[in-house]
Amino acid sequence: MTRQEQSITNRPAESAFSPIHSALAQIYRQYRDNLSGQVASYIPELAKANPALFGIALATPDGEIYQVGDAGHLFTIQSISKPFVYALALEDHGIDLVLSKIGVEPSGEAFNSIIFDERTNRPFNPMVNAGAIATTALIKGANHEQRRARLLEKFSNLCGRPIKIDRAVYESERSTGHRNRAIGFLELSAGMIAEPIDEHLDLYFEQCSILVSARDLAVIAATLANNGINPLTGVRALEARYIKNVFSVMQSCGMYDYSGEWSYRIGMPAKSGVSGGIIAALPGQLGIGSFSPLLDGQGNSCRSIQVCQEISQRFKLHMFDIRPPTAVTVRRAFRGDKIGSKLLRSKAEQTILTRQGRAICIYPLQGHLSFAPMERVLRQMSSDLDAVSYLILDFRRVLEIDDCALTLLGQLRGALAAQGKKLILAHLPPSDSAYLQHRSPAPWDEDSIFADSDAALEWCETELIAATNTALPRSSEPLPLAAIEIVAGLDAEELVLLESIVVKRHYGAREKIIREGDSAESLFLLAAGSVSVYLNLPNGAHGKRLSSLSPGLAFGELSLLDGRRRSADVVADRAVVCYVLSIDRLDRLAVDHPEIKHKLILNIARELATRLRHADAEIRTLAD
Ligand code: GLN
C-alpha cells in the first residue's frame, strides 16, 4: 500500500460523509510533502525513524475517531508521557507534596536543560526532563516491577488497550542517556529526589519507550477532554480533580521554550515528544494526536505543529476564542394558572388554580449551569418575584451543574425562604440531589427536590389550594354520590334511582382498575383516593402517565359515549373507593328514566369540553 492509499485508512465511507474527515485529509495532503526538520538523533534508535511517516488523528469526548495517514504507526511516546506520569504522582501524593518537589513555572529552556529553580530547590516544571525525572521518582510501588506495572496500567487505561514498551528504544536510551542520568544525580545530590536513583531513571526511560500511535494519542487527549474517562472503554483513566492541573502544566510548559508562541497561535494545552508526536486537547471538545518524526530546533515535530495550528484555526479551537455561554439558559417561564400538573382536579380546586396559579412559577433551564448562566437565572427570577410563592427550576435539559451554581442555588433558597417563598428543584441529576440532600449545614428537604417537574407542580398546586381555601374537604372519607361532578343536576329522586344501580368498590394501592384493550362495561366515579391513567408503549413497557384524577371525577366515561374498548390502563395510586356504574344497568334504567342518562351524558360532554379547552390553552402557552 502506498502512503496515499493508506491515508484514508479509517472507515472508507467516512470520507464521503464527514466534513471532519475531509478536513483532516486536506490538512494531511497540505503538509505531506513538507520534509523540513530533523529526526532526533541523540537516542540512536530514534535516529532510525522514517522521516516520511505522517499521521493525524482526532478523537471526540464521546469516542468517535477520525484518522488519516500513518495514524496507526507505533512509535515511542517519549515526553508525551510526562503529563500523565505527573497525573499519577498527583494521584499518589496530592497537590501539596508534588508542588513542594516540582514547580509549575515555564523554564524558557530546552527540554533537556540542566537548570533548576534555585530559589526553591526544585526543577522548574514536570514537562522538562529534570521535572519529569523528579516526577517519576514519586511514583509509588514496592519495587521496580510494581512501579512499572502501575505506569503501564495508567497508559493502557489512557489508550484503551494494553500497551507495551519498545525494549530496543529503552536500551538505546538507557545506555546513552548520560545527560538525563546527570540530571538525576544532580537532583539526588541537591536533595530534590531520593534513592534509588538508578531505578527512577530506568522507570523514566521505560515510560519514554511506551509504544503508541497518533490514534492512541488522540484517544489519550480525548480522555483528558472527557474529564479523565476514556471514551472508548468508559474506564476512568485519570482522577477528575487533577485534570485541570495536568491541563495547566501542558498549557504553560508542554511545548518547552515554544510554549508561549504555541499558546498564542494554537491555544490548546499540548505536549510534544522527541519521536515526533504531539498531543493537544481542549476540555469537552476534542483530542488531537499527530505524528511526524521531523523536529524543529526546539525538539517539537514541525508538521505536527502545523497540523495543530491548522486544526485550531479551521475549527476555532483556540481556548480564548470566546464561546458565548449558551445564549438561552432560562428557556421560558410558565405560571401555574396557564400550565397545570397532570392531576385532574375537582372544579372547586381547578377554580382556585385558575385564579391563584400565578403564584407558581416554573423555569425550564437548559445547557451548562456555571457562574454566568446561573447569574442570568438568578436575575430573571428576581425580576419575576412579585406575587410568586413557589418557584420550580426544571433541570431536565441541563447538561451539567457546577459547584458554583449549586452553591448559588443554596443561597437563593435561603434568600427566598426569608421572604416566605419556596424554591423547588426538579429533574436534578441524582448525584446533585444526593449532594444537596446531605449538604451541611442546610440540607435540602424532600419537599424541595422532586424527580420530575410534574410531581413538583402537583405538590405546589396542592399546597396552594390548601393555603387558599381551608374550607375544601381534605378528608379521605369517600364523597357521597351526589358530590361526583358528572351527577350534577340530577334531582333527589333521580339520585336515589342512580344510587340503586351503582356498586361501591374498593381497590388497593397499585391495583389495575381498567386494562387497555378490555371491553368497556362500566364507568367509574371516584369517591376517594386517586388513580392514574397510563398509556402503554408499543413494546409492552409500562407506559407514560397521562393524568391522575382526584375524588369527584369520573373515568372510563368515554365508553358511555362510544362503547369502544379501553384505550389506556387506569391504576389506583393508593387505596381507592369508586362507584361503579354498569352501562347495561344504566341503559335499562334509561328505558323508564331517559333523562338520567341524558343528564349524565351532557355533564360528561361539558367536562370533556372543559378539558379540551384547558389542553388547547396549554398548547398555546407552550407554543408561543
Ligand atoms: N526520552 C527523552 C529524553 O529524556 C524524552 C525527551 C522528549 O521527548 N522531549 O531525552
Residues whose N, C-alpha, C, O or C-beta is under 5 A from the ligand:
A	BS01	LIG	Q78 S79 F111 N129 N180 C208 S272 G273 V274
